[in-house]
């Protein structure tokens, strides 16, 4: 039965939260629904991880666990098909943590608090549904559910040039969705050998291996670009800085921390997994584009003075590393790519949460107008330093583990082209250190620029809850990398590696 599968509750719980929010009469009830629902999703994802590890330890060797399929539209063989592996579970845990911390970060959101949380939970419904889906149609449906609320969340509750940013983001992401939709339809019509029933199921398509090489050359770029737009791949990245800069705090956290990961996850799960031959032949083209993203994003962050734009361009660079590593087509680099998705998701959510808290007190994000915050609000300042160290790759935090795995895996490719681009991508580490240390020095340790800032208060209890949760998560990845690396490696299919000639 449908409700006997635990994965369904990743969609059911947000839907129940939406119903409860509609009945709420005051802000305390709204907060309670958001926090309790987020805690339930976090607990469910952790339970799922424990059960998954127990089944793997018991010798269960299926490519996906907790699978289930229920017919939705028979004529096109569309099913509500769900299943997870280690990567999916890692993304579910990431999403639930950021939704929980984002709820605390939005404790004082105004106006129309109920409407804000309704749209935020609807966005998260799409995210959770995307990560549990193994049917391409339902995956695309949840993908769109996750994108559509962004326009209103930025356009109504955003700041700055919010209408322009919201429209630009929506148009560019919908353009990517159009490419993606055409690619998925093409995959469907080549999903099974002639005479057999066509399917949208990822596992069945991979097992059939029926997409001809010629069609792969046509469909792979469409799906990779379609997902790559959301992953801020150059030159389709321009929506990202404006969108992040105008979005409210929790939306920036979810957008950069989770929504952009749909791009990297989709590139791996759909484009690479279903069309390995085209991936092997065409990866070099997208490797150049992602290499540009890595370096361009880092250089752009160096010249910004707005805290959100600095972090937004930093996200372009770090998300570029995800796609860069996936395109290296070996297990070490791909493991690093998934760890980078986790690391960047937590790290950038922490950054945006702190920026929102600082902006709420100083009413500016311009680093030229701020200084000396270490003695004014020491808790928030120390948290910002930790986030900065994670971003520039300090050992013991998640950024170091993820980036080192990516660069070691990338350098495994013995040809000049791949190693040259790996060296170029490595330069982003130095550039990242420049803009992180510049901000820390000016914002936290510099001279106080406005004497009114001396009257500002430090973090409240709900802000401390949000930031400490994210910091502990970042430290957990940095201190226990083997646990996360093994969780990810469980999921790599020998079949896809054989098709790619990977090791």
N, C-alpha and C positions, 0 to 999 in steps of 0.2 A: 504493500500500500504506500501511497505517496507520503503520508506523514510518519511512516516508520523509518524513513531515511533521514538521518540527522542533518544532512546538507540542506534540506528544504528549509530548515529553521533559520538559515542565514538570510532567507528572503521573508519568511513568515514573521520573524521578530521585528524587522523594520516596518513591515506592513501593520503589525499590531501597534508599534510605536506611533505610526501616522494616525491610526484610529484614535488612540489615546490622546494624542496632541489635539486632535480636532475637538475633543470633549473638554480640554483644559480650560479653566476659567481665570487663572492667575499665573503669575510668573513662577511662583514656587512649584506649582504643579507641572509647568512646562519643563523646568530644570530637572525635576524628579524623573519625569518620563525619559528625558534625554540621557541622564546619567545611568538610571537603572537599566534602560534598554542597551546602552553601550556596554555596561558591565556584563550583562547577559551574553552579548555577542563575544566579548573578550573571553569569558568563562567557557563558552561553547567552542571557541577556536582552540583554546588550550586543552580542553578535554579531547578534541579531535586529534590534536598533535599526539597526546599520550596514547590514545587508542591506535593511531596510525603506527607509531613506533612499536607498540606491543605486537601488532599484526606482522610487521616486518621482522621483528625478532623471532616470531613463531614460524617464520619461513614462508609467509604469503608473498608471492612473487608477481602478482598481477600488476600491469602498468599503471592502473588506477584502482583506488579502493573506494568503498562506499558508493559504488556506481548504482545508478537506477535510471530507468527510462519509462516515460509515460507518453502515450500518443497524444498529440495536440491537434495536428492537421494532417489527416491521413493521405489526401491526394498528393501532397508534396513530401510526404514522409518526414514531417517536422515533429520532433519530440522534445519534451522537457527532459533532456538527458543530463545527468549530473555525475560528477566523479572528481576525486582529488588525488594528487600525489604530493610529494614533499614541497615542491615549489608552490603549488596552489595553497597548501596549508600555511606556508610562510607568508604569502600575500594576504591571507585571511587574518592572520594574527596582526600583521602590520596595519591592515585597514581598521580592525577593531580597536587597536591601541590609539590610533590617530583620531578616530571618531570619539573615543572616550576623552582624550586630552583636549580635542577641539571643543567638546561640549563644555568643559571647564573654562577653556579660554574664551568662550562666548557667554559667560555668566551674566554679563551686563549688556548684552547686545540690545540695541534699540535703533529705530522703532519697529513695530510689528514683530515682536519677539516670536509669537506663535508661528507666523508665516515663515519667518527665517528658518526655524527648526524643521518645519514641514518640508521645505525645499531641500534643506541639508540632509534630512533622513531619506528623502526620495533619491537624492544623489548617491547616498551610501547603499541604498537598495540595489541600484544599478551596478555599483562596484562589486558588492558581494555576489550578486547573481552572475556577473561576468566571470569571476574567478572559480565558481563551482560548475560552470557550464562546459559540457563537452559536445554539445550540438551547436554547429556554427550559426544557425539561424537564431537560436535563443541567446547565444553569446553576443551576436550583433545587436539584438534587441536590447539586452541589458547595457551594452556599450552606449547605445543612444540614450537610454534612460539616465545614465550617468552624466552625459554631456549636456542635455537640454536644460537642467536647472541652473547651470552656470550663468546663463545670460541674466536671469532674474536676480540671482544671488549677488552678482557684481553690479548689475544695473541699478538695483534698488538699495542695497546695503553697502555698496562700495564707496570709494573716496576718489578724489582727483577727477581725471577725465574718464569717469566710469562708463558713460554711455558709449563712447568711442571704443574703449577697451573691451566692453562686453560684446559689442557688435563685431569687432575685429576677431575676437576669440571664437565666437559662434560661427562666423562665416568660414574661417580657415579650418576649424575642426569639422564642420559639415562638409567642406570640400574634401578633406581627407576621408570622411565617411563615405562619400560618393565613390571614390576610388576603391575603398575597402568593400563596399557592397558589390560592385562589379566583379572584383576579384573572388569574393565568396560565392557568387552565383556561378562564375566560371568553374570554381572548384567543385561545386555541387554537380554540374553537368558532366564532369569528368571524374566523379567519385567512385565509379564502379565499372568493371569491364562491360563491354557491349552485351546487352540482353539481360543484365542483372539490375536489381532495383537500386535506384540512385539513393544516396544518403547524405545527411548533413553531419553525421557522427564522426568526430575527429578520429577516434580509435579505429573505426571501420574503414575510413578513407586511408589512413596510414597502413592498415593491414592489407588493403587491396592494392596499394601502390600503383594505381591505375592512371594517374595523371601523366600523360606522355611528356617527354622531354621538351618538345616544341611548345606545348601549351604551358609548361612550367615557366619557360622563358617569358611568356606573356603575362601569366598570373602572378608570378613571384614579385615583380616590381610593383604591381598594383596593390597587393596585400602589404608588402613591406612599407611602401610609401604611405598607404592608408593608416597603418598603425604608427609609422614613423613620425607623422605629423603631430600626433599626440605626445610622442616621445621627444619633441622639440628637435628633430633632425634638421640640420642646415640643408636648404635655405628656407625651410617651412617653420622656423622657430619664432618668427617675429611676434606672433600672438602671445607668446609666453611672458616676456617681461612686462608688457602693458597689462596683461590679465592679472598677473601676480601683484603688480603695484597697486591696482585699483580694488582688488578683492578684500573683503573683510577678513579678519585674522583666521577664523576657523576654516573659511573657504580656501584661503591660501594654503593652510596646513593640509587640507584634504586634496587640494588640486596638485600641489607640488609633491606631497608625500605619498599619495595613492593614485590619483587619476593619471598622472604622467606614467605611472608604472604599468598601466593598461597597455601603453604603447610597446614597451619592451617585452612584456609578457606575451602580447599578441604576435610580435615579430618572431619570438622563439617558438611559441606553441602552434602557430598556424603557418607562417611563411617558411621557416626553417624546417619544421617537423614534417610538413606535408609535401614540400617541394625541395628535397635535399639536393637533387642534381642541379637545379637552377641556382640554388644557394651557392653551390661550389663554384659554378661558372661566373656568377654575377656579383659575388660578394665584394670584389675589389672596387666596384663602382660605389657602392654604399659605404665601403670602408673609407674612401676618400672624403665623402660627405660627412660622415660621423667624426672623422679625424679633424675636419675643419670645425665642427661643432665644439669639440673638446677645447681646442686652443682659442678659437674666436670667443667662446663664452667666457673663458678665464680672462682674456685681455679686456673684453668689454666690461667685466666686473671691476677691473682696476680703475677705470676712468669715471665710474659713477659716484655720485654723492648722496643719492637717496638709498637708505638702508634696504628697502624692498627691491629696488632695481639691482643692487649689488647681489642680493641673494637670488634674484630671478635669473640673472646672467650666470651666476654660479651653478644654478640648477641646469641651465642649458649645457654647461660644460660637463657636469657630473652625469646627467642623463645621456649625454653623448658617449661617455665611457661605457655605459650599459650596452648600447647598440654596437659600439666599436668592439667590445669583447665578444658579443654574440656572433659577430661576423668573422671572428678568428677561427671558428669551427673546430675547437678542441675542448676537451672536458675541463681542463684547468681554467681556461679563459671564460667558458660559459658558467662555471661555478662562481668565478669572480663577478660575472655580470649579475647573477641573481643576488649575491651577497651585497653588491653595490646598490641594487634596487632596495634591499632592506635598509642598508646603511643610510643611503641618501634620503629615503622616505622618513626615517626617524630624525635624522640630522636637520633636514630642511624644515620639517614640522616644528622642531625645537626653535630654529632660527625665526620662523615666521611668528610663532607664539611670543617669543621675546620681543621681536620688533613691534608687534601689536601692543604689548604691555608697555613698552617704552613710549610709543606714540600716544597711547592713551593718557600718559602723564605729561609729556613734554609738548604734545600737539605739533610735533615736527618729526620728519624722518631724515632731514638734511644733516649730515654729520658735521657740516661746517658751523652749524648753530648749536651744537651740543658738545659737552666735554665734562670730564670729572665725575662721570656717573658712578665710578667705583666707590666713592665715598658718600654719594647721595643715596644710591640704591644698591648696596653691595651684593645682595642675593641675586638680583637680576644680572648684575655685571659679571659675577662669577659664572653663572649659567651661560652667559654669552661667550665667555672665554672658553668654556668646555666645548660648546658648540663649534667655535672657531677652530679649536685644536682637532676636533673630530673631522672637520672639513679639510684641513690641511694634512691630515694623515698621521696624527700622533699615535705611536704604538700604545696599545692598551684600549684604544677606542675603535669603533667599527670601520672608520674610513681607512685606517692603515691596513687592516686585514683584507678588505674588499679590493682596494687599489693594488696592493702587492700581488694578490692572486690574479688580477687582470693582467698586470704587466708581465708577470712570470709566465702566465699562460700564453700571452701574445708573443713573447719572445721565443716560445717553443717552435713557432714557424721559422723554418731555417732559411727561407728565401729573403733576398734583399728588400723587396717591396714591403713585406709585412714587418720586418725588423726596423726598417727606416721609419715607418709610420708609428711603430711602437715608441721609438725614441722621441718622435715629435710629440706624441700624446703624453709621454713622461714629463715633458717640459711644463705641462699644465700644473704639476705639483709645485714647481717653483713659483709660477704666477699666482697660484692660489695662496701660497704663503704671503706673497706681497700684499694682496688686497685684504686678507684676513688680519694680518699684523698691523696694517695701516689703519683699519677701522678700530681695532682694539686700542691702539695707541692714541688715536684722536678722540674716540667716543668715550672710552672708559678711563684713560689715564691722563688725558690732556687737561688743559686749564678749563675751568667752568666758564662757559660763554654767556650764560644768562643767570643772573643772581636769583631770579625767581625759581630756578630749578632747585635751589638749595632747600626749598620748602616741600619738595616732592617726597612721597612716601615710597616704601619698598613694596615687595610683592605681598598680595593677600594670600589667604590659605588656599583658595581655589587655584590661584596662579601657581603657587608652590606645588600643589598636587600635580598639575599638568606638566610643569617643567621637570620635576624630579622623576616622574614616570618615564618621560622620554629619555632623560639622562641615563637612568638605570638600564633602559633597553639598549641604548647605544653602547654602554659599557659591557653589557652581557654578550653582545656580538664580538666585541674586541677581546674579551677575556676568555670566551669559550668558542673559538672559531671552529674547532673540529666538530662540535655538535651540529652547527649550522651547515658546514660543508658536507658532512655525511648525510644530513637530511636532504640536501639538494642532489647529491650524487646518486641517491637511491632512485631518482626519477629518470635518469638518463637512459633512453632506450637503446639497447645494442643494435637494433635494426636501423635506426636513423644514423648511428655512427658508422655502420657498415656501408650505408649508402653514401655517406659523406667522405668515407675513407678516413674517419677520425679515430683518435686513440683515447 
